[in-house]
Amino acid sequence: MKLHLYLLTAALLLSSASTGARGGYPSGGDAVDSAPVAPFGDTLFTLYGSIGAVTAQKRAELVAENITLLTDDLLFNPDSLVVVSTEREAYIIYRSKIIIGVTERQRAAANRPLRELAQEYRNAIAAAVVAKQSENTWFAILKQLVLAMIVVAAAYLAIKHVNLLHRRMRAALGRHKIKPTRVLKYVMDTNKQVAVGLTVLKVLKYFLVILIIYVCALILFRIFPATRWLSDTLIRYITMPLKSMLIAIWRYLPNVFDIAIIIVLFNLLTKALRIISKKVAVGAITIKGFQPDWATPTYRIIRVMCIIFALILIFPHLPKSNSEIFKGISVFMGVLLSLGSTSIISNIVSGLVITYMNPFKEGDRIKMGEHVGDVVEKTALVTRLRTPKNELITIPNSNIMTAQTVNYSKSAKEYGLILHAQLTMGYEVPWRKVHELLMEAGAKTEHVLQEPKPFVLQSALDDFYVRYQINVYTAKACQMLEIYSSLYANIQDVFHREGIELASPSISAVRDASAVFMPKEHVRAGREHTPPFRVSVEKP
């Protein structure tokens, strides 16, 4: 009666199920669950299908538990593990305890005779139990201890050498025997590079020590049978993420190929546009109404547009691009960009307008508002000037749009820039003589054009003197200060040579009103000998 009860229990919970009512191994059209029976790590056989509410996984765990209990029997005899079969069922029994039952469904799944299949399972269980018990002998335990000591010693030596190598590299880096890279010298100085190098060495040291300890733990847990499950668990901690990552990469490879094709095509397009822009810039290719100076900025604009279009095409191929989190982050970044880039967009648009207005170019001497200097850099956001005193001034492009700009270099190149110096001279000095001397001073000045010739203008007749203005042409606007300095020096030289003072003070004096202060050739007859006007002061 007791045996029949065991048989009934095994039929309900422990028997190996077949793949389904039709039998056979799982095929492409059958979705049947399966579970391996691996009580000691290695799979002995596999169970297929469920029995009622009991899944294949649950039944495999129960069978593995029964097999594990056999190892606790120090008097285990493989001959006591027998197969009892009926017409439609077979059971593997050890001393009246059913270990596993094999039904007709399992036989159909294996496509083997029922008793033959049960005997195969019995042999696998007996061999596994015997092998497991052999690991618990004194000789096996001693061997395991020796292997464990060797592993610990190897780990100790490895950690010791890692610490030794770390100290040597730290000392070498501190003595600058390991030279800092030149690539980073523009980002950080030598001391900063040494500090970063020491931090990297420290992090690398801890990483290697943790890796050695981890590998040592894996080997130690694998040596002892009782802790092999810990070794398998630690291995799964690494292999499962790696496996998931590799599977994800494999599934993502078609998208990677699509992205690579898009990048290659747009890269070829931008290279072709760059070649064309260079040809246009040097004049090898001419486009009606298109100035060569516009070639480079136009290429940059088209390149940015191509990059944006390529990103639009690439975006759907990015991983998780359709997820709500990705979309939320994209919207959030777009809002931040739109709120924080108002002035940036204004400067970029102004930079584009300035590019095609072409009021100046790099190297031109210009006056912008109150600043005078040479244009040293034009970017999408700002323009930088270097003053004659080597002061670097950064002006946002949006400010340039509202400021008056004078381009001295362009005027000098196209028309000849006119520089002028003004001086005053008393009425007693003949104006023709002043004109002559000023023309001479202008002709002697370096970097002044001889054609067109310098010219003199009389700009005002003041109460005490006449205002004269010498105007000279030059094609070198960037040397304005030197030209002015040379012109002033030449004016002093020629006037001093002729004995004419350049001082024109406002004089308050008592004079003879009858005297005429005019060049002699303009004095009318009869007034040459005007009686002098005398003032005498009597002493008290």
Secondary structure, 3 states (H helix, E strand, C coil): CHHHHHHHHHHHHHEECCCCCCCCCCCCCCCCCEEEECCCCCCCEEEECCECCECHHHHHHHHHHHHHHHCCCCCCCHHHEEEEECCCEEEEEECCEEEEEEEHHHHHHHCCCHHHHHHHHHHHHHHHHHHHHHCCCHHHHHHHHHHHHHHHHHHHHHHHHHHHHHHHHHHHHHCCCCCCCCCCCCCCCHHHHHHHHHHHHHHHHHHHHHHHHHHHHHHHHHHCHHHHHHHHHHHHHHHHHHHHHHHHHHHHHHHHHHHHHHHHHHHHHHHHHHHHHHHHHHCCCCECCECHHHHHHHHHHHHHHHHHHHHHHHHHHCCCCCCHHHHHHHHHHHHHHHHHCHHHHHHHHHHHHHHHHCCCCCCCEEEECCEEEEEEEECCCEEEEECCCCCEEEEEHHHHHHCCEEEHHHHHHHCCEEEEEEEEEECCCCHHHHHHHHHHHHHHCCCCCCCCCCEEEEEEECCCEEEEEEEEEECCHHHHHHHHHHHHHHHHHHHHHCCCCCCCCCCCCCCCCCCCCCCHHHCCCCCCCCCCCCCCCCCC
